[in-house]
Structure formats: C-alpha cells, structure tokens
Amino acid sequence: MQQVVSPRLSKHLVFVLFEDFELLDVAGPLEVFSKVDGWEVTLLSPDGRPVGSSQGVRFEVSGDYAPQGSDVLFVPGGRGTRKLAHDECFLNALKSLASDTSVVMSVCTGSALLAAAGLLEGYAATSNKRAFAWATSFGQDIDWRRSARWVHDRDRWTSSGVSAGTDMAAAFVADECGEAVAREVADAIELRLHLDPNEDPFAI
C-alpha cells in the first residue's frame, strides 16, 4: 500500500524488542508509522538476533541495543516485561537508548520498563489496566493515570493496553504531521481514528 505523504521532515523510530513482547503493541503502531512517507523504523533486540512475541511470531531485527541517534524510542509491553523490569543490564541499555533520542513512547506494560529505568520521573503516564498495580509499583515521582487511552506529557507518550498503542501512534502522527495526515493514514488502514486520549471506554 502506498505511503501517505507527510508535510514534515523525516523521522527515525527505533523499536526495542525482547522475548515475549506483545505482538499488537508493535504491529499496530508499526503499521501506522510505516504509512508516513519519510519515517524510517528500525527494530532492535538484545543481541541483534530474531526475537519472538508471546504469540509465537518472530521478528527479524536490524541490530542490538546500541544507541541509534533516533528521533523516537518505542517500547512495547508484554509478558517479557515482568522479568526485564528487574534486569539492570536491560534497564541500563534502555536508559542509554533514551538519552540518544528526542521522544520516548511505550505501549501497555512498556511503561513499567520506562519507570523502572527512571525514565518517567516527573511525568504523567499510563499503562495496561489489568497490570496497573504492578506497573505503577516502579518509579517514585510519576503521575500515573488509570483513566486514559494514552498520555502525552512533553517528550513522553505512554498508552494503555495493547490496541491503545495503535490509537496513540495515530495521535502521534497527528501531533507531528497534522490531523489531515493522521486521517489519511487511518483511512488507508481502515482505522477508526480517536484523537481524544481521555475517551477511554475500558476505564470503567
């Protein structure tokens, strides 16, 4: 499918993958971002080797967790986050990657990894509602918001569970490229566009 023309400059987005990541956390936003002309996505794994989602789908990657000088760092959630939230080697790598980028984004329990790495201190954020108590146990000075499809606070974007990441990705496109571009992307993939982060039917 043809890419949508963007009126903004090109962007380099880096996705941090790990064993047992949640497939839709990655596939949904990746589909959205791939439709914006000039936006390049790089997938990374701990050792540069293929990595598998908790659904059994394996992704080829471009390299390991070496800093890429990216515009956006994207961290999914999933079953694998439970172990990684206590893995100092991983958390240090995440901090290094985040220090070399302009915007940090997460989906689902990916925000727990950001919090454990100290990357959400002083920010508002959200996470998967079914893992909210666990995710919010990390970090000290974080304004955790249970009722939010996603939260955008300055250079941090965090979404609620799984499919919310696709909504957040579309909202990010709208923020960067304008609502018309986001609507064109949404039409191209037949996505019902939601641009209000507080419209959260799963918060009830």
Disulfide bonds with the S-S distance in Angstrom:
none
